[in-house]
Amino acid sequence: MIETRVESIRPETSAEVDGTPIRVWRVGNRVGEAPAWHPGQRCLYWIDVRGQQLLRLQPAAGELTRWMLPEVVGALALCDDDRAILAFPQRLVSIDLQSNVLRDIASVERERPTNRLNEGKVSPSGRWWVFGSMDDRPDKAATGALYCMGADAIVRRLHDGLVIANGIAWSLDGTTLYFSDSFAGQLYAAPWDDAAGTMGTPTLHTRLDEAAGRPDGAAIDVAGNYWSAGVSAGCINVLDPRGTIMRKIAIPCQAPTMPAFAGTGSMKVFVTSLIRPHWTRVGPWDGALLEIETDITGIIPPLFRLAAA
């Protein structure tokens, strides 16, 4: 059983996005990632990778819960019961959110000790969890990969040769899987068979360099546009289905990591952020959770159906 901490928290108001104030939740993350809205609970879950925490915000109550984890955590999936799946460096575990008990699900990449698992998203049907890995060394190589796991907890490799797997999302009809190599600044699109949980040959969808905002985590809106966290440029890049930037949203932090649509009507966006160890200047909202009201309706990924333990 792991330790939990419960805190009271209230948001602050920062700069505006297109005339709409941003609510800032000072959660003190080192590497906030993987925000996921739970519609039934009306709360947001996410992780702090280097802080080794799973977090849950209940915005209406102003309550923040932290689960203190034994290892670095790279990805999160919410299940359709009282569990979540966490990706530790080289293993997948489930956590019972009521009892706080961790259970091993699968080992991944034990043969790649310099890698760690990173990023993950539930497919549109809720049948599959696609997740990735990355080279965790300062001098990185293309040792990362993309994986898929179903309810039976069997893990299959979908694609190899990435440096930092990121940006996982699906087209509206569920037939195209998007993912990125955020280190290389490349976003890919691949055919996806949701019945089988298999991926076809990926093709380069677009490039996003340092100045534009290298593609980190992503979300999809109801028009099929891809909202990409520009982790190197303090922005969200909104790309149309052809891969063209149609809108750039400035975010009041240096390194946003992933957007997630949330709330009633899916017209709210939460954005996680990080603090880089080498920064000489840390801004007031770096490492915070940002909440943006929008007139765009987004897609909230479904809960994952994992077989009973």
Secondary structure, 3 states (H helix, E strand, C coil): CCCEEEEECCCEEEEEECCEEEEEECCCCCEEEEEEEECCCCEEEEEECCCCEEEEEECCCCEEEEEECCCCCCEEEEECCCEEEEEECCEEEEEECCCCCEEEEEECCCCCCCEEEEEEEECCCCCCEEEEEEECCCCCCCCEEEEEECCCCCEEEEEEEECEEEEEEECCCCCEEEEEECCCCEEEEEEEECCCCEECCCEEEEECCCCCCCEEEEEEECCCCEEEEECCCCEEEEECCCCCEEEEEECCCCCEEEEEEECHHHCEEEEEEECCCCCCCCCCCCCCEEEEECCCCECCCCCECCCCC
